[in-house]
Amino acid sequence: MDRLHISAANAGKPISLRLFGIFYEDLNHAGEGGLYAEMVQNRAFNHPEPLNSWEMITAPGSEGTMGPYYNSEPTAVNHWGLCLRILSMDGGRVGVANGGYWGMAVAAGKAYRLTLDAWCSVDFAGALTATLESATGEVYARAEVPALTTQKQRLTITLTASGTDPQARLVLAAETTGTLWFDFVSLFPVDTWKGRPNGMRADLAEMMAALRPSFMRFPGGCFVEGDQLSEAFRWKENLGDLAQRKGHWNRWGYHSSAGIGFHEYLQLCEDLGAEPLFVVNAGMSHTDTVPEAEIDQWVQDAVDAIEYANGPATSPWGARRAGAGHPAPFNLRFIEIGNENGGPLYHRNYPRFYQAIKVRFPEIRIISNVPIPDQPVEIIDEHFFATAAEMAEKSAHFDRYDRQGPKIYVGEYAACHGDCGIGNLRSALGEAAFMTGLERNGDVVEMASFAPLFVNVRDRHWEVDAIGFDTARCYGTPSYYVQQLFSQHRIATLLPMSLDGERDNLFFTTGRNLAGDIIIKAVNMGDTPREMVITLDGVQVAFTGLAIELSGDPDAANTLNNPRAVVPTERPLSGLSPTFSSTFPAHSLTIMRIGVEA
């Protein structure tokens, strides 16, 4: 029988309490059609094809046309809109419909807020009706839009659904002839997370909150860079009125509405109780770069972003934040310069960002993508993607790092290669083994975040993700539960340990949490259970404790239809003493929490 000896009386080495955070990127439709609660796709008609996701609805015998119109005014941010001409009403209604992102999920008794920027021709004398209905025409909610005029106006109505349908659609229809124009059509559930009007889908945000993240890195990822600079995230274009946000083509193959802009990211971090970590574009995309003569405006954008987040309400950008409803600072403390960048151009640009930020905001901690010769580097972001076995081997990766060098941020990692499936238990245990190494080296590894966070199952660009969802349902993968367990049972100080026995496929972290409880985290990636005699030296343990286990078939995975195939289970530990026996199941993560007598 193997023996684990823990020197529990020692003070222990302190490790970072912000170690486990999250990384959010609008990949796999994580935001558009996912976390962002907007239900209308292409609401401002600024998709590269202006009428993408919109279709004509015409009753038999009636006649009409739908087409884009172009606003040529130089001050217009979004130039395109939708023009609906109702030519004949002999058979019934004529209108337009939007099915959202693979359907709109409506639920009986729930309210939905419809916002329109619309106007009509002088000869339109009828009413415009909004309905939520099924694909076959069953109506769940109906309301008449306040009277349109020949001048554009913003109109808001509430629709309350009488039925439940995960694939409903919104229809705007008229029953008299004339012409209608729409600049903006938006539909939100009233019950967003925290009740914010431009808010997040409640179930997905709750899944994020349950991870108890210490920080959130945003907005990417490749989303920051874009395939070309014209598709890069520019935070100043993502403020203010939703209809005036330009958005951009997402590197992951769809349009971003910019509804989750810089302010919304900061607000989400605050709502999660997580520190914001903002990634700025370093003047580089996947295909082109900012000319050296123009890089200063990108540097200034980074400095201005910090002022928006942290500046007093009397400062230019702090006033913009206050005007958006948040007078108090957001307390942004971490800026990352670029995403997975490197090479001569990055080495040239990095010092310009670093120096400009430090002159204005010396308290900001700056993260680099790579070491920069002859330049100050505080934190380096390293990414790891491998097979489950390779991730487990990397648990020792940081053992050899210089404790006098820069801190490490593991900004993206996952066991997503090889026999990982769509995120099975094997993959999650490889990540758990790697995470024991992060904790064991928590004096140099300050932060870490799994990637990616979300996947809409209808648009999977990445095989292994933490949270899967469709229009109405969501589930956590085994990787999600590993992240949750490590975060919920954080170790504040490490305790020395030694193992008498074979270490093959066994990975441990031992320490104390802030309450003084002893925490044991054990990963058994082997095919057989491992019996263990555990000795806690130098303390008197409480009689009872708690064990949480994640175990099962290594090929098992959770799905929308079977969301609890692999979930943690809890069992009490009783009859504890300074020496006790335990068995770590095959293919398992076990976390023990043991109280210590004063």
C-alpha positions, 0 to 999 in steps of 0.5 A, spaced: 500 500 500 502 506 498 503 512 503 503 519 503 506 523 508 504 531 509 508 535 514 502 539 516 505 543 522 510 547 517 508 554 515 508 552 508 509 556 502 504 561 500 501 561 493 497 566 489 490 566 491 488 569 484 491 563 480 484 560 477 480 565 473 477 565 466 478 567 459 472 569 455 473 570 447 467 570 442 469 563 439 464 558 438 458 563 438 460 564 445 457 571 445 453 572 439 447 567 440 450 565 447 452 569 453 450 575 450 442 575 451 440 579 444 436 574 441 435 578 434 441 576 429 443 582 425 439 587 429 443 593 426 443 590 419 451 591 419 452 584 417 456 584 411 450 582 407 445 587 410 439 582 410 442 576 413 438 572 418 432 576 415 426 573 411 420 575 408 413 573 410 407 574 405 400 571 406 397 567 400 394 573 396 398 578 399 404 582 396 410 585 398 418 586 397 424 586 402 430 589 401 436 593 404 436 601 404 443 605 404 443 611 409 449 615 405 449 621 411 457 621 412 455 621 420 452 615 420 455 609 423 451 603 421 449 605 413 444 599 412 437 598 414 431 594 412 426 597 407 419 593 407 414 595 402 407 592 402 404 592 396 397 588 396 393 586 402 388 581 399 391 575 403 393 577 410 399 580 413 406 582 410 412 582 414 419 580 416 421 575 420 428 573 424 429 567 427 435 569 431 441 564 432 438 557 430 432 559 433 429 564 439 428 560 446 422 563 449 418 560 455 411 561 458 410 566 462 417 570 461 417 577 458 421 579 452 423 587 451 423 589 443 426 595 441 425 598 434 428 604 430 423 605 425 419 609 421 413 609 415 411 612 409 406 618 409 401 613 406 402 607 411 395 608 415 395 601 419 398 598 425 405 594 425 404 588 430 410 584 433 409 577 434 413 571 437 411 565 434 413 558 432 416 556 425 409 553 423 405 560 425 403 558 432 403 565 436 406 565 443 406 573 444 402 579 440 403 586 441 401 592 437 407 597 436 406 604 438 404 608 431 409 609 426 410 616 424 414 619 418 420 621 422 425 615 425 423 614 433 425 609 438 419 604 440 419 599 446 414 594 447 414 588 452 412 581 449 410 576 454 410 568 452 404 564 453 408 558 450 415 555 451 419 553 444 426 553 443 426 555 436 421 561 436 422 567 431 420 574 431 415 577 426 414 584 424 408 584 420 403 590 417 396 589 415 395 595 410 399 598 404 405 602 405 413 602 406 416 601 413 424 602 414 427 599 420 434 601 422 435 597 429 431 591 431 433 588 438 429 583 443 432 581 450 429 577 455 427 581 461 430 576 466 437 577 464 443 576 469 443 581 474 437 584 471 441 589 466 438 591 460 444 590 455 445 584 459 447 576 459 443 570 458 442 568 466 443 560 465 450 561 462 452 567 466 450 563 472 455 557 470 461 562 469 459 565 476 459 558 479 466 557 477 468 563 482 473 566 478 478 570 481 479 574 474 477 574 467 481 575 461 477 578 455 476 579 449 481 574 446 484 571 443 484 571 436 478 576 437 483 581 439 487 581 432 482 579 427 485 576 421 486 583 418 486 589 422 480 592 420 477 586 424 481 588 430 477 589 436 477 597 437 474 598 444 472 605 442 467 603 437 464 599 442 461 604 447 454 608 447 448 606 444 447 599 441 444 602 434 451 606 433 456 600 435 459 598 428 461 591 430 466 587 426 467 581 422 469 576 427 475 572 426 471 565 428 467 566 422 461 570 424 459 578 425 460 581 432 454 586 434 459 589 439 453 589 444 458 586 449 463 592 449 468 594 453 464 597 458 460 591 458 466 586 459 468 591 465 461 590 468 461 583 467 467 582 471 464 586 477 458 582 477 462 576 477 467 578 483 473 577 478 478 582 476 478 584 469 484 583 465 484 587 458 488 584 452 490 590 447 492 589 440 499 590 439 499 593 432 498 586 429 493 582 426 494 575 423 495 578 416 497 585 416 500 590 421 500 597 424 505 601 420 510 604 425 508 611 424 501 610 426 502 605 432 502 611 437 494 611 436 494 604 438 498 605 444 494 611 446 487 607 445 490 602 451 492 608 455 485 611 454 482 604 456 485 604 463 482 611 464 475 609 462 476 603 467 479 607 472 479 614 471 475 619 476 469 621 473 472 628 472 477 625 467 475 625 459 474 618 459 472 617 466 466 621 464 464 617 459 464 611 464 460 615 469 455 617 463 454 610 462 452 609 469 458 607 472 461 613 476 465 609 480 472 606 477 472 599 475 479 598 478 482 595 472 489 592 474 492 588 469 493 589 461 496 584 456 499 587 450 497 582 444 495 575 444 500 570 442 504 575 438 512 575 438 518 576 433 521 583 431 515 587 430 512 585 437 519 586 440 519 593 437 512 595 439 511 592 446 516 597 449 512 603 447 506 600 450 509 599 456 512 605 457 506 609 455 502 605 460 507 606 466 508 613 465 501 614 466 498 609 470 504 606 474 500 601 478 498 597 472 501 590 471 503 589 464 503 582 461 507 580 455 506 574 450 514 573 450 520 575 454 523 581 451 530 582 451 533 588 455 526 590 457 522 590 463 517 584 463 513 583 469 508 577 467 509 572 461 503 569 458 504 562 456 499 557 452 499 549 453 494 545 448 496 537 448 493 530 449 491 528 456 497 524 457 502 530 455 498 535 459 499 531 465 507 530 464 507 538 464 505 538 471 512 539 472 513 544 467 514 550 472 518 546 477 525 549 474 523 556 473 527 562 476 523 564 482 527 571 481 524 572 474 517 574 471 511 571 474 507 566 469 500 567 467 498 561 463 493 564 459 490 558 455 490 551 456 486 545 455 487 537 453 484 538 447 488 533 442 488 526 441 483 522 444 479 527 448 473 527 444 468 533 445 471 534 452 471 527 456 473 525 463 480 523 460 481 530 457 479 533 464 484 529 468 490 531 464 488 538 465 487 536 473 494 533 473 497 539 470 493 544 475 496 540 481 503 543 478 500 550 477 498 550 484 505 547 486 508 552 483 503 558 485 509 562 487 511 563 480 505 562 476 500 567 478 494 566 474 491 561 469 485 560 465 482 554 461 480 555 454 475 556 451 470 557 456 463 556 451 461 552 445 454 553 442 453 546 439 451 548 433 458 552 431 463 548 434 470 551 432 474 548 438 473 540 440 474 541 448 470 547 451 468 548 458 460 550 457 456 547 452 449 550 450 444 551 445 438 556 445 435 554 451 440 549 455 447 548 457 451 543 461 458 543 464 463 538 461 468 534 465 473 540 464 468 545 467 467 541 473 475 540 474 476 548 474 470 549 479 473 544 484 480 547 483 477 554 484 472 552 490 477 549 494 483 554 493 490 552 497 493 558 500 499 555 502 503 549 500 504 543 505 511 539 504 509 532 502 512 525 500 510 519 497 512 512 498 510 508 492 509 508 485 508 515 482 506 513 475 499 516 474 498 519 480 499 527 481 498 531 488 497 538 491 497 538 499 496 545 503 491 549 507 486 554 505 485 561 508 480 557 513 486 553 515 483 546 513 488 541 510 486 540 502 489 534 499 488 534 491 489 527 488 489 525 480 489 518 479 490 517 471 491 510 472 486 504 470 486 501 477 484 504 484 490 506 488 490 505 496 493 510 500 495 511 507 495 518 509 499 521 515 498 528 517 504 530 521 504 535 527 497 536 527 490 534 531 485 533 525 478 533 526 474 527 526 470 528 520 472 531 513 469 532 506 471 528 500 469 530 493 470 526 487 470 526 479 471 519 476 468 514 471 469 512 464 475 516 461 471 516 455 465 519 458 462 526 456 457 530 458 452 533 453 445 537 452 441 530 452 445 527 458 448 533 462 450 529 468 454 523 465 460 526 469 459 530 475 462 531 482 460 527 488 461 528 495 462 523 501 463 525 508 470 523 511 469 520 518 473 517 523 479 521 521 486 521 525 493 523 523 493 517 520 488 514 515 487 510 509 483 512 503 482 509 496 483 514 490 479 511 484 481 509 477 480 515 473 479 520 478 480 527 481 479 527 489 479 533 493 479 532 501 478 538 506 480 536 513 479 540 519 484 541 524 483 542 531 485 549 534 
